[in-house]
Amino acid sequence: MNSRFEYVPHRLLRRPVRDVASGMEGELMAVINQNVSDSAREHWVELAYIRGSSGREFTTSVSNIEPAN
């Protein structure tokens, strides 16, 4: 991959979710497979971008999100 990121489809996009690591809730805005390498060796992670009630977005691992009630 030449790009440093790519969008990934997810069943919870545009739905309320909770980050189980922090307990914060918001709307899942995007899931991105992102190259977070800081050296010659590539390291890719799937990050969830969540917009909280304040309007600010935060990220977490996709494995940390669950539907919010």
Secondary structure, DSSP 8 states (H G I E B T S, - for coil): --SSEEE---TTTTSEEEETTT--EEEEEEEEEEE--SSSS--EEEEEEEE-TTS-EEEEEGGGEEE--
